[in-house]
Amino acid sequence: MTANDYADRCLRLLIVDDQPMIRRGLAMILAAEPGLEVVGQAADGLDAVEQACALTPDVVLMDLQMPRASGVVATRAIMAELPQIRVVVLTTYDDDELVFEAIRAGAHAYLLKDAAESEVVDTIRAVCRGESRLAPSVARKVMEQFRSLSTASPSVTAVSMADRALTGFVADAGVDDPHSAAPRASHERLTDKEMRILDLLADGMSNKQIAAVVFLAEGTVKNYVSRIMDKLHAGSRIELAVRAAARTK
């Protein structure tokens, strides 16, 4: 499903949280927003999967630590059955491993529960535009570790080091590498402009926000992001940075 498919209709939301007060509070807040409709609430991971399959929402707002099945397990199951759904993690935990597991499971965004209401709403709309978001504290942690890879050895480019980290993390996790069926193309070095955009992207900025910082048109930034993803063989805007960070643990 493309961003245009969401443009002229309400976004249908499923809220998943094992704490009734948080779940109901989120439902009230989000239902009051124009263009958003809360179609269901789930109290745990199994309930989330059942309701996602029954209701086919556009976005699932997903807690992580829940009884019966975790948010990571639920996210993985939902993405396997309904890959068009966008999953936004909303949790109190910014532990590295939980971040990596959630993104690997297919989450499109990772927010903490201290996020402002406006940030949650903006993120819901952003993932339906095809963007990915990380909470600033999570993004900083990931990017710091990503930068540490780029400076670890002056004889190797940040791109090639990050690619080895990506491959190693997938192998360590016992997950099939989507690129393993064919030889990887040789990497091109990122330009200074691309590195700058990568930094801003990892800080959680949208294409529009990046465009304002680097004084480019939003469409031009979108093209830069696509080029960076191609160069780094990344399946999403945050996949490479998250997996590279995992290798420094």
Residue, then its C-alpha position, 0 to 999 in steps of 0.5 A: m500500500t502506498a502513501n497515496d492510498y492513505a491520503d484521503r481517508c481516516l487512518r484506522l488504528l489498533i491500540v495494544d497495551d496490557q494496562p487498561m488505563i493507558r490503552r483507554g487513554l490513548a484511544m480517547i486521545l487518538a480518536a479525538e484527532p481528525g483523520l484518525e479512527v480507533v477501531g480496536q483495543a488489545a490487551d496482549g500480543l495474542d489478542a493483538v494478532e487476532q484483532a489485527c487479522a479481523l480488523t485489518p487496521d492501517v496502524v497498530l500502536m504496540d506495547l512490548q512487554m505484555p502477557r501471553a505474547s510480547g509485542v515483538v512476537a505479535t509484531r512478527a506475526i502481524m507482519a507475516e500475515l498482513p505486511q501492509i500494516r504499519v506497526v508503531v512501538l510505544t513502550t517504556y523501554d529503550d533497551d538496545e536488544l528490545v529496539f533491535e528485536a522490534i525493528r527486526a520483527g518489522a516495526h516501522a517506528y519506535l517511540l517511548k511512552d514519554a513522547a508528546e501526544s503530537e509526536v505520537v500522532d505525527t509518527i502514526r501519519a509519518v509511517c503511513r507516508g512510508e517514513s520510519r521514526l525512532a525516539p530521539s534517545v534511541a536514535r542518538k544511541v544507535m547513531e553513536q554506535f554507528r559512528s563508532l564503526s565508521t571511525a574504528s578503522p581508517s582503512v575501511t569505509a563506514v559503508s563496508m564496515a556497516d554492511r559486514a555488521l548487518t550481515g553478521f547480525v543477521a547470521d548471529a540471529g539465525v535469520d535468513d539474509p534477504h541478500s544472501a541468494a545473490p552476490r552483493a554489489s560492491h558498495e559506493r562510498l557515501t558522499d558528504k551530503e549523503m552522510r549528513i542526511l543519514d545523520l539527520l535521518a537517524d535522529g528521527m527527522s522526516n524528509k520535510q525536516i531534513a529538507a529544511v536543515v540542508f536547504l533542499a526540496e523535500g523530493t530531492v531529500k527523498n531521492y537522497v534517502s533512496r540512494i543511501m538505502d541502495k548503497l547500504h543495502a538497507g531494507s528500511r530507513i533505520e534497518l542498517a543503523v540498528r543492525a550495525a549498532a547491535r554488533t557493538k554490544 
